[in-house]
Amino acid sequence: MWLYLGALVALYHLMRWYRERQVVSQLRDKYVFITGCDSGFGNLLARQLDLLGLRVLAACLTETGAESLKAKTSDRLDTVILDVTKSESIAAATQWVKEHTGDTGLWGLVNNAGISVPTAPNEWLTKQDFMKILDVNLLGVIEVTVSLLPLLRKARGRVVNVSSVLGRLSLFGGGYCISKYGIEAFSDSLRREVSFFGMKVAIIEPGYFRTTASNHEVITKSLQNAWDQCSPEVKDIYGDKYLAYGFQLAQEMQSQVCDDLTLVTDCMEHALISCHPRTRYSAGWDAKFNFIPLSYMPTFLVDALLKWKAVRPAKAL
């Protein structure tokens, strides 16, 4: 019996392996629009898809980022300046994409642009701190996607949204985890809506990767800025040790960060060119064997584990 069961499991994985390696045809005729191409995942993906021969339309926030990317890629790649927090910038980029794709339509949209700070305990932050992240990571993604849907529908294309394992498990305060939970919800509803038009939606859920030169310094600075704007009462409640604990966590995360961004961009590439893309992709060993398993555990147990490790505020009960 166990032999037959093992054979069935092996056959399932073999069929899945074969199915997932089937690639769509005529890649050189397909246009892919990627946001956040100045650096990190977006920059690497643009160069990766360019090497495959796709027609990459790369959106950068700065002219410097756009010029740097064009210097490393072929003449097939075009760039546009895009600020996903501004409706007029999104409208201009949408018209630019429409002019480039013509009657072909847009095969792929990769919503990659995102920020991770301000990050701190919720009580240390203001509404503006939350909105700064939500405007980029969630509202910007929604507006860009909705604006480009007619072009994506014309090509029966794909939408690839970059979420995070922190869209499954909220480990700290601020707008980042909220925005990634929102991406999960938006992607699920969108996937069901556009499936009637032959379109597909995939979600990328990376673990912790180094997308800037100094992730640790960025998070530490964010914590310090949030602490500095706290009232004396809040500072008294939490205490200096709690701030120091935040710095320690940032340092520990830095020691566990992954530098191999291709683990993420390979997932994005597969979602764009595979005949049978997955609905969700996890990238990084920490995502696969730590955060995602934790997200399936009972809530009370996860809460207890995280509380056991944490430093208590100075005035905690």
HELIX and SHEET records of a PDB file:
HELIX    1   1 TRP A    2  GLU A   20  1                                  19    
HELIX    2   2 LEU A   27  ASP A   29  5                                   3    
HELIX    3   3 GLY A   40  LEU A   52  1                                  13    
HELIX    4   4 GLU A   63  LYS A   70  1                                   8    
HELIX    5   5 SER A   87  THR A  101  1                                  15    
HELIX    6   6 GLY A  102  THR A  104  5                                   3    
HELIX    7   7 ASN A  122  TRP A  124  5                                   3    
HELIX    8   8 LYS A  127  LEU A  134  1                                   8    
HELIX    9   9 ASP A  135  LEU A  139  3                                   5    
HELIX   10  10 GLY A  140  ALA A  155  1                                  16    
HELIX   11  11 VAL A  165  GLY A  167  5                                   3    
HELIX   12  12 GLY A  175  VAL A  194  1                                  20    
HELIX   13  13 SER A  195  PHE A  197  5                                   3    
HELIX   14  14 ASN A  215  ASP A  228  1                                  14    
HELIX   15  15 PRO A  232  TYR A  238  1                                   7    
HELIX   16  16 ASP A  240  GLN A  256  1                                  17    
HELIX   17  17 THR A  262  ILE A  273  1                                  12    
HELIX   18  18 TRP A  285  ASP A  286  1                                   2    
HELIX   19  19 ALA A  287  PHE A  291  3                                   5    
HELIX   20  20 ILE A  292  TYR A  296  1                                   5    
HELIX   21  21 THR A  299  LYS A  309  1                                  11    
SHEET    1   A 7 ASP A  78  ILE A  81  0                                        
SHEET    2   A 7 ARG A  55  CYS A  60  1                                        
SHEET    3   A 7 TYR A  31  ILE A  34  1                                        
SHEET    4   A 7 GLY A 108  ASN A 111  1                                        
SHEET    5   A 7 ARG A 158  VAL A 162  1                                        
SHEET    6   A 7 LYS A 200  PRO A 206  1                                        
SHEET    7   A 7 ARG A 280  ALA A 283  1                                        
END                                                                             
